[in-house]
């Protein structure tokens, strides 16, 4: 199996305001776009032809990947498709696919062992195999039920708790493997080439999870589930999960996968950094190029600072992700927050557990807690006070 498909066409609506100007596959984790990690895993496990299927802000993804340096042995193509959903995108790209193939969503961070996954798929001989992950709170995802031979019995698309309970109860005396249904669809699939004929002959099958897999089960096709075990997996669909992904990356949860830059004692650096007197860097942190950390500032722990950023005097940044071209003034406190590109922050500003869109200007003496700010917005202390008064 040498063909891998990355589905990178979604709008990333749950991750807004971060994805208004940057498509989700280019959202940085540890100062590298998430699509880099997916491509690296594909290549590591023997995929030699990679198709990236794009739509929303697709030219941004194409422009980035055209400049990406990869081995001459790897064929990387970006196809801009006007597709309706995930299976429809693959259907429109079938002319580029020969033989069995792998599909991965473009918004997951994982160090999945694709070699073992592919071996399992070939051993079972199924038309489709779904990578599954044991997850502590499966209700927000599609829950998958499998039997003792790893054959998938049922997909429950984002069930309510009582629906999951009743389904588990119904299977209580059967040979179901996981009674409590804590296995979720991890968004990585292996297919026989035959699947391309099925989705072409049935154009109403638009999405893998909602349409294709239920169709296969209803028509008695063998579909198997492969459990990822201890491999790391996270869907970065929301700002809180995006922040968690960066913290996990810094903490080493992905083993062989790490942030951009050279690593020394818990600090990744991608270029020149100016660190002024009495500034502190507390690992783990990742810092991009052309970054200035002014005197008495503290960066870390668990901070990611992008290229061309300035951290002002006596400012603290921890458990936060700062994108590129961001300027933070003096005596600020940035905690558990994401700042998109080109954000400008004045002095004596506190931002806690918030998400700030591209190009936002925040003036002096502003306090934000658990706040989402849309791109290109100006925030002043006076404006914030008026909002509070009107809300009361």
C-alpha positions as CSV (number, residue, x, y, z in Angstrom):
1,X,0.0,0.0,0.0
2,X,1.7,3.1,-1.2
3,X,-1.0,5.8,-1.7
4,X,-2.1,8.0,1.1
5,X,-4.9,10.6,1.0
6,X,-5.1,13.6,3.3
7,X,-8.6,15.2,3.5
8,X,-7.8,18.9,4.0
9,X,-10.8,20.7,2.6
10,X,-12.9,21.5,5.7
11,X,-13.7,25.0,6.9
12,X,-12.6,24.4,10.5
13,X,-15.7,26.2,11.8
14,X,-15.3,24.9,15.4
15,X,-11.8,26.3,15.5
16,X,-12.8,29.9,14.6
17,X,-11.7,32.6,14.9
18,X,-8.3,31.0,14.2
19,X,-9.4,29.5,10.8
20,X,-10.9,32.6,9.1
21,X,-7.6,33.3,7.4
22,X,-5.7,30.1,7.9
23,X,-7.1,26.7,6.9
24,X,-7.0,24.1,9.7
25,X,-4.3,21.9,8.1
26,X,-1.9,24.9,8.3
27,X,-2.7,25.7,12.0
28,X,0.6,25.4,13.8
29,X,1.4,22.9,16.5
30,X,4.8,23.5,18.0
31,X,5.4,26.0,15.3
32,X,4.8,23.5,12.5
33,X,1.5,23.1,10.5
34,X,-0.4,20.1,11.6
35,X,-0.3,18.7,8.0
36,X,3.5,18.4,8.3
37,X,3.0,15.8,11.0
38,X,0.5,13.8,9.0
39,X,2.8,13.8,6.0
40,X,5.8,12.8,8.1
41,X,3.9,9.8,9.5
42,X,2.8,8.7,6.0
43,X,6.4,8.8,4.8
44,X,7.8,7.1,7.8
45,X,5.5,4.2,7.2
46,X,6.2,3.7,3.5
47,X,3.6,5.9,1.7
48,X,5.3,7.1,-1.5
49,X,2.3,8.9,-3.2
50,X,0.5,11.5,-1.1
51,X,-2.7,13.3,-2.3
52,X,-3.8,16.3,-0.4
53,X,-7.4,17.1,-1.2
54,X,-8.2,20.8,-0.5
55,X,-11.1,23.2,-0.9
56,X,-11.5,26.0,1.7
57,X,-8.5,28.3,1.4
58,X,-7.0,25.5,-0.7
59,X,-4.5,27.8,-2.5
60,X,-2.9,28.6,0.9
61,X,-2.2,24.9,1.5
62,X,-0.9,24.4,-2.1
63,X,1.4,27.4,-1.7
64,X,2.8,26.0,1.5
65,X,3.3,22.4,0.3
66,X,4.9,23.5,-3.0
67,X,7.8,24.9,-0.9
68,X,8.0,21.9,1.4
69,X,11.2,20.0,1.0
70,X,10.6,16.2,0.8
71,X,12.5,13.2,-0.7
72,X,12.5,12.9,-4.5
73,X,11.1,9.4,-4.0
74,X,7.8,10.9,-2.6
75,X,5.1,12.1,-5.0
76,X,3.1,14.9,-3.4
77,X,0.0,16.3,-5.2
78,X,-2.5,18.9,-4.1
79,X,-5.9,18.6,-5.7
80,X,-8.3,21.5,-5.3
81,X,-11.8,19.9,-5.5
82,X,-15.2,21.4,-5.2
83,X,-16.3,18.4,-3.0
84,X,-19.3,18.2,-0.8
85,X,-17.9,16.0,1.9
86,X,-15.1,13.5,2.8
87,X,-16.0,10.5,0.7
88,X,-17.1,12.8,-2.2
89,X,-13.6,14.3,-2.2
90,X,-12.0,10.9,-2.6
91,X,-14.5,10.0,-5.3
92,X,-13.5,13.1,-7.3
93,X,-9.8,12.1,-6.9
94,X,-10.1,8.5,-7.9
95,X,-8.2,9.0,-11.2
96,X,-5.1,9.5,-9.0
97,X,-5.6,6.4,-6.9
98,X,-4.4,2.9,-7.9
99,X,-4.6,-0.1,-5.6
100,X,-5.4,-0.1,-1.9
101,X,-5.0,3.2,-0.1
102,X,-5.0,5.0,3.2
103,X,-7.1,8.0,4.1
104,X,-6.5,10.4,7.0
105,X,-8.4,13.5,8.1
106,X,-6.3,16.6,7.9
107,X,-7.1,17.9,11.4
108,X,-5.8,15.1,13.7
109,X,-2.5,14.9,15.5
110,X,-1.3,11.4,16.0
111,X,1.8,9.2,15.9
112,X,-0.3,6.2,14.8
113,X,1.7,3.1,13.7
114,X,0.5,2.9,10.1
115,X,2.7,-0.1,9.4
116,X,0.8,-2.2,12.0
117,X,-2.5,-0.7,10.8
118,X,-1.8,-1.7,7.2
119,X,-0.7,-5.2,8.2
120,X,-4.0,-5.7,10.1
121,X,-6.0,-4.5,7.1
122,X,-4.3,-6.9,4.8
123,X,-4.6,-9.8,7.2
124,X,-8.4,-9.3,7.6
125,X,-8.9,-8.8,3.9
126,X,-11.7,-6.4,4.5
127,X,-13.0,-3.7,2.1
128,X,-12.4,-1.2,4.8
129,X,-10.6,-0.9,8.1
130,X,-11.1,1.9,10.6
131,X,-8.5,3.0,13.1
132,X,-10.1,3.2,16.6
133,X,-9.0,4.9,19.7
134,X,-10.2,4.3,23.3
135,X,-11.4,7.7,24.5
136,X,-12.4,8.8,27.9
137,X,-15.5,10.8,26.7
138,X,-16.6,9.1,23.5
139,X,-20.0,10.8,23.3
140,X,-18.7,13.8,21.4
141,X,-17.5,11.5,18.6
142,X,-18.9,8.6,16.7
143,X,-18.8,5.5,18.9
144,X,-17.9,2.2,17.2
145,X,-18.9,-1.2,18.5
146,X,-16.9,-4.3,17.5
147,X,-17.1,-8.0,18.1
148,X,-14.5,-10.3,19.5
149,X,-13.0,-10.8,16.0
150,X,-12.6,-7.0,15.6
151,X,-15.4,-6.8,13.0
152,X,-17.4,-3.6,13.3
153,X,-21.0,-4.2,14.3
154,X,-22.4,-0.7,14.5
155,X,-21.5,3.0,14.2
156,X,-23.3,5.4,16.5
157,X,-22.8,8.9,15.2
158,X,-22.3,11.2,18.2
159,X,-24.9,9.4,20.4
160,X,-26.6,10.7,23.5
161,X,-25.7,8.9,26.7
162,X,-29.0,7.1,27.0
163,X,-28.7,5.9,23.4
164,X,-25.3,4.5,24.1
165,X,-26.6,2.8,27.3
166,X,-29.5,1.2,25.5
167,X,-27.4,0.0,22.6
168,X,-24.8,-1.5,25.0
169,X,-27.7,-3.2,27.0
170,X,-29.1,-4.7,23.8
171,X,-25.7,-6.3,23.1
172,X,-25.2,-7.4,26.6
173,X,-25.5,-11.1,25.9
174,X,-23.8,-11.0,22.5
175,X,-20.1,-11.3,21.7
176,X,-19.5,-7.5,21.7
177,X,-16.0,-6.7,22.7
178,X,-16.4,-3.4,24.5
179,X,-19.7,-3.2,26.3
180,X,-19.4,0.4,27.3
181,X,-18.6,1.6,23.8
182,X,-15.5,3.7,24.5
183,X,-14.0,3.2,21.0
184,X,-14.2,6.2,18.7
185,X,-13.5,6.6,15.0
186,X,-10.0,8.1,14.8
187,X,-10.4,9.4,11.2
188,X,-7.8,7.1,9.6
189,X,-9.0,4.5,7.2
190,X,-7.6,1.7,5.0
191,X,-9.5,0.7,1.9
192,X,-9.4,-1.8,-0.9
193,X,-9.5,-0.2,-4.4
194,X,-13.0,-1.7,-4.8
195,X,-14.4,1.0,-2.5
196,X,-13.9,3.5,-5.3
197,X,-16.4,1.7,-7.5
198,X,-18.9,1.6,-4.6
199,X,-18.8,5.3,-3.9
200,X,-18.8,6.1,-7.7
201,X,-21.9,3.9,-8.3
202,X,-23.6,5.5,-5.2
203,X,-23.2,9.2,-5.5
204,X,-25.4,9.8,-2.5
205,X,-22.6,8.4,-0.3
206,X,-20.9,11.7,0.7
207,X,-19.3,11.2,4.1
208,X,-17.3,8.2,5.3
209,X,-18.7,8.1,8.8
210,X,-22.3,9.2,8.2
211,X,-22.9,7.4,4.9
212,X,-20.3,5.0,3.6
213,X,-19.6,2.9,6.6
214,X,-23.3,2.4,7.5
215,X,-23.9,1.5,3.9
216,X,-21.2,-1.1,3.9
217,X,-22.6,-2.7,7.1
218,X,-26.1,-2.7,5.8
219,X,-25.0,-4.5,2.7
220,X,-23.0,-7.1,4.6
221,X,-19.5,-6.0,3.7
222,X,-16.8,-6.8,6.2
223,X,-15.6,-3.7,7.9
224,X,-13.0,-4.1,10.7
225,X,-11.7,-1.9,13.5
226,X,-8.0,-1.7,14.5
227,X,-7.4,-0.4,18.0
228,X,-4.5,2.1,18.1
229,X,-3.5,1.1,21.7
230,X,-1.1,3.6,23.3
231,X,-0.6,5.8,20.2
232,X,-1.3,9.4,20.8
233,X,-4.4,10.9,19.1
234,X,-6.2,14.1,19.3
235,X,-8.7,15.9,17.1
236,X,-7.9,19.6,17.2
237,X,-11.4,20.7,16.4
238,X,-11.8,23.4,19.1
239,X,-9.5,26.1,20.5
240,X,-9.2,24.2,23.8
241,X,-8.1,21.0,22.1
242,X,-5.8,23.0,19.9
243,X,-4.1,24.4,23.0
244,X,-4.0,21.0,24.5
245,X,-2.3,19.6,21.4
246,X,0.5,22.1,21.7
247,X,1.0,21.4,25.4
248,X,1.1,17.7,24.7
249,X,3.6,18.2,22.0
250,X,5.9,20.2,24.3
251,X,5.5,17.6,27.1
252,X,6.7,14.8,24.8
253,X,3.4,12.9,24.6
254,X,4.0,12.1,21.0
255,X,7.4,10.4,21.6
256,X,9.4,10.7,18.3
257,X,7.4,13.7,17.1
258,X,8.5,17.2,18.3
259,X,8.1,20.9,17.6
260,X,10.1,22.8,15.0
261,X,13.7,23.7,15.8
262,X,16.8,22.5,17.6
263,X,16.2,20.9,21.0
264,X,18.2,21.7,24.1
265,X,17.0,20.8,27.6
266,X,13.3,21.3,27.0
267,X,13.6,24.3,24.7
268,X,13.1,24.2,20.9
269,X,14.5,27.1,19.0
270,X,14.1,27.7,15.2
271,X,16.4,30.7,14.8
272,X,17.9,33.8,16.3
273,X,16.4,34.9,19.7
274,X,17.1,38.1,21.6
275,X,16.8,37.5,25.3
276,X,17.4,40.6,27.3
277,X,18.7,40.8,30.9
278,X,16.9,38.9,33.6
279,X,14.4,37.4,31.2
280,X,13.5,33.8,31.9
281,X,12.6,30.9,29.7
282,X,11.0,28.0,31.7
283,X,10.9,24.7,29.8
284,X,9.2,23.2,27.9
285,X,8.8,25.9,25.3
286,X,9.2,26.3,21.5
287,X,10.4,29.6,20.1
288,X,10.5,30.6,16.4
289,X,12.8,32.9,14.5
290,X,13.5,36.6,15.2
291,X,11.9,36.6,18.6
292,X,12.6,39.2,21.2
293,X,12.1,38.6,24.9
294,X,12.6,41.8,26.9
295,X,14.1,42.2,30.3
296,X,12.3,40.5,33.3
297,X,9.8,38.8,31.0
298,X,9.0,35.1,31.6
299,X,8.1,32.7,28.9
300,X,6.9,29.2,29.9
301,X,6.3,26.7,30.9
302,X,4.3,25.3,28.0
303,X,4.5,28.3,25.7
304,X,4.9,28.3,21.9
305,X,6.1,31.6,20.4
306,X,6.0,32.0,16.6
307,X,8.3,33.9,14.3
308,X,8.8,37.7,14.5
309,X,7.2,38.1,18.0
310,X,8.1,40.5,20.8
311,X,7.4,39.7,24.4
312,X,7.5,43.0,26.4
313,X,9.3,43.9,29.6
314,X,8.0,42.1,32.8
315,X,5.4,40.2,30.8
316,X,4.5,36.5,31.5
317,X,3.4,34.0,28.8
318,X,2.6,30.5,29.9
319,X,0.4,27.6,28.7
320,X,-0.2,29.7,25.6
321,X,0.3,29.6,21.8
322,X,1.4,32.8,20.1
323,X,1.4,32.8,16.3
324,X,3.6,35.0,14.0
325,X,4.2,38.8,14.1
326,X,2.6,39.3,17.5
327,X,3.7,42.2,19.7
328,X,2.9,42.1,23.5
329,X,3.6,45.1,25.6
330,X,5.0,45.5,29.1
331,X,3.6,44.1,32.3
332,X,1.2,41.7,30.6
333,X,-0.1,38.3,31.6
334,X,-1.0,35.8,28.9
335,X,-2.2,32.4,30.3
336,X,-4.0,29.5,28.6
337,X,-4.6,31.6,25.6
338,X,-4.1,31.5,21.8
339,X,-3.1,34.6,19.9
340,X,-3.4,34.4,16.1
341,X,-1.1,36.3,13.6
342,X,-0.5,40.0,13.8
343,X,-2.1,40.6,17.2
344,X,-0.9,43.8,18.9
345,X,-1.3,44.1,22.7
346,X,-0.6,47.2,24.8
347,X,0.7,47.4,28.4
348,X,-0.8,46.0,31.6
349,X,-3.1,43.6,29.7
350,X,-4.2,40.3,31.2
351,X,-5.7,37.6,28.9
352,X,-6.7,34.3,30.5
353,X,-8.2,31.3,28.7
354,X,-9.1,33.2,25.6
355,X,-8.8,33.0,21.8
356,X,-7.8,36.1,19.9
357,X,-8.2,36.3,16.1
358,X,-5.8,37.7,13.5
359,X,-5.0,41.4,13.5
360,X,-6.7,42.2,16.8
361,X,-5.5,45.3,18.6
362,X,-5.9,45.4,22.4
363,X,-5.1,48.6,24.1
364,X,-3.6,49.2,27.6
365,X,-5.2,48.0,30.8
366,X,-7.6,45.5,29.3
367,X,-8.6,42.3,31.1
368,X,-10.0,39.4,29.2
369,X,-11.1,36.1,30.7
370,X,-12.7,33.2,28.7
371,X,-13.2,35.5,25.7
372,X,-13.2,35.0,22.0
373,X,-12.3,38.0,19.9
374,X,-13.0,38.1,16.2
375,X,-10.3,39.1,13.7
376,X,-9.4,42.7,13.0
377,X,-11.1,44.0,16.2
378,X,-9.9,46.8,18.4
379,X,-10.4,46.4,22.2
380,X,-10.0,49.2,24.7
381,X,-10.5,49.2,28.5
382,X,-13.2,51.9,28.0
383,X,-15.0,49.8,25.4
384,X,-14.8,46.7,27.6
385,X,-16.3,48.7,30.5
386,X,-19.2,49.8,28.4
387,X,-19.9,46.3,27.4
388,X,-20.0,45.2,31.0
389,X,-22.3,48.0,32.0
390,X,-24.8,47.3,29.1
391,X,-24.7,43.6,30.0
392,X,-25.9,44.4,33.5
